[in-house]
Amino acid sequence: MDPEPREEIVDASRRTRLANERTYLAWWRTALASFAVSLGIGKVVPELTGGSSAGYHVVGVGYALLGVAFIGYGFWRQQAQEQAIREGRFVPFGNAAALVFAVAGIVLGLATIVVVIV
């Protein structure tokens, strides 16, 4: 016996909300990884190398700021998506956010290369 249409709608809505929750937690995991990299490059590596630590500190702070941005954007996106679910809409991942995170990643990656080589 097939489930009633109302049950299918409730089940789809539940799955969508749970997916939204998992995505929000993924933003948090990504932020926590950024914080770990921040500590590693900003505190641990300078202690181990014994050289100049100014560049490492700057890059470490950059990764920490990226982590903060992930948490903030993830929260905003989760709230916007939840509202959209209630209204039967979808909020796509914006090109501006993708560009900001891509540029931040590229800049931090290049800065990491510079402090490792210099």
N, C-alpha and C positions, 0 to 999 in steps of 0.2 A: 504494500500500500504506500503510495507516494505521500510525502508530507504535504500539509496544506500550504497554500501560497504565503499565508501570514507567517508560518513557522520558518519558511525559507528566508523571508525578509528579515526577521529577527535574527536568524542565524548568520546571515550575510552581514548585518549591521554589527553583530558581536565580533565576528572575525575581522571586520574592518577596524573596529576600535582597538582590538588586541594588536593588530598589525601597526596601528598608529602608536600604541604604547611601546612596542618593540623598537620601532624606529626612534622614538624619543630616547629610549635607553641606549641605542646605538650612538646617538649624539653624545650622550654622557660618557660612554666607553671611549669614544674618540677624544673627548676632552681630557679624560684621565690619562690617556696615552700621551697627549700633548704635555700635560703636567709632569709626567714621568720623564719625558725627553728634556723638558725644561730643567728639572732638577739634575739630570745627568749631565747635560751640557753646561749648565750654569754653575753647578757646585762640585760635582764629582770629578769631571774631567780636569778642571783647573787644579784641584788638589793633587791629582795623579801626575800631571805634567810638570807642575812647579814653575811653569813659565808665566807670561803675562796672562791675566785672566779677564781683562776688560772686554775683549771681543766675545769670549765665552759667556760672560754675564749678559751682554746685550742680546746675543742670540737666545740665551736661556729665557730672558724676559719676553722675547718675541714669541717663543713657543708657549709660554704661560698665557700671554694675551690671546693667542690663537685658541687655546683651551677655553678661556673665558668666552670668546666669541662663539665657539661651538655650543657651549651651554646656553648662552643667551639666545642664539638663533634657533637651537633645538627646542627651547621652551616656547618661543614665539611660534615656530612652525607647528608644534604639537597643539597649541591652543587654536591656531587658525584652522588646522585640519579637523579638529574636533568640532568646531563651529560649522565647517563645511559639511561634515558627515551629518550633523543634525539637519542641515538644509538640503541634503542630497546633492551637494556639489563636491568638487575636488580642487585642492590648491596645488598646482604644479610647483616643482622646485624651480625657483626663478633664475633666469640667466644672470642677473646682477649678483645674487648670492654665490652662484657657481663661479663667477668671475672673481669675486673678492677672495673666496677660499682658494681658488687656483693661484691667484697672484701671491697671496700670503704664503702658500706652500712653496712656490717657486722661489720667492725672495728668501724665505727661511732656509730652503735647501741650498741655495747659492751661498748664503751667509755661513752656513755650516761648513761648506766646502772651503771657504776662505779661511775661517778660523782654524780648521784642521790643517790646512796646508801652511799657513803663516805661522 
